[in-house]
Amino acid sequence: MRSELVTTLKRRATEILSELTEDKEPILITQHGLPSAYLVDVESFELMQERLTLLEGIARGEQAVLSGRSVSNAEAKRRMSRWLE
């Protein structure tokens, strides 16, 4: 992963953004020698958000199973039948 100083980002923002859009490689922005932020292209960010949403749903489902808040497939069909008629 590439890293850039925040001052470099300030001076070359247009060029760096163009490279980011083309390469799709996140850029670590450092300030005073310390990591400050990641710069990612829009498409990659949106894909990460979609994946995170999916993973959060899976985690909620796993928690429901572990805490006994789940039902069998047959029971789910029975409960849903009123909406499916």
C-alpha positions in Angstrom: 0.0 0.0 0.0 1.2 3.4 -0.9 1.5 6.2 1.6 1.7 10.0 1.1 2.4 12.9 3.4 -0.6 15.2 3.9 1.5 18.0 2.5 2.0 16.0 -0.7 -1.8 15.5 -0.9 -2.3 19.2 -0.6 0.2 20.0 -3.3 -0.8 17.2 -5.7 -4.4 16.5 -4.9 -5.7 16.4 -8.5 -2.9 14.1 -9.6 -3.2 11.8 -6.6 -7.0 11.5 -7.0 -6.5 10.7 -10.7 -4.0 7.9 -9.8 -6.3 6.6 -7.1 -9.2 6.4 -9.5 -7.1 4.5 -12.0 -5.1 2.2 -9.7 -7.9 1.5 -7.2 -5.2 1.1 -4.5 -5.9 2.8 -1.1 -3.4 5.5 0.0 -2.4 5.9 3.6 -2.1 9.6 4.4 0.4 10.5 7.1 0.7 13.6 9.2 3.7 14.3 11.4 4.9 10.8 10.6 1.8 9.1 11.9 -1.1 7.5 10.0 -3.9 10.0 9.7 -6.4 8.7 7.1 -6.9 6.3 4.2 -7.9 7.6 0.8 -9.9 5.2 -1.3 -11.8 5.6 -4.6 -15.6 5.8 -4.5 -16.2 2.4 -6.1 -14.0 0.6 -3.6 -15.6 2.5 -0.7 -19.1 1.6 -1.8 -18.2 -2.0 -2.2 -16.7 -2.1 1.3 -19.9 -0.5 2.6 -22.0 -3.2 0.9 -19.8 -6.0 2.3 -19.9 -4.5 5.8 -23.7 -4.4 5.7 -23.8 -8.0 4.6 -21.4 -9.1 7.3 -23.4 -7.1 9.9 -26.5 -9.0 8.8 -24.7 -12.3 9.1 -23.5 -11.4 12.6 -27.0 -10.5 13.7 -28.3 -13.8 12.4 -25.6 -15.7 14.3 -26.4 -13.8 17.5 -30.1 -14.7 17.0 -29.3 -18.4 16.6 -26.9 -18.4 19.7 -29.6 -16.6 21.8 -32.4 -19.0 20.7 -34.2 -16.4 18.7 -34.6 -18.5 15.6 -37.2 -20.8 14.2 -37.2 -23.8 11.8 -37.9 -23.4 8.1 -41.3 -25.0 8.5 -42.2 -22.6 11.3 -41.0 -19.6 9.3 -43.1 -20.7 6.4 -46.1 -21.0 8.7 -45.6 -17.6 10.1 -45.0 -16.0 6.7 -48.0 -17.7 5.1 -50.4 -14.9 6.1 -48.4 -12.4 4.0 -47.9 -14.8 1.1 -51.6 -15.6 0.5 
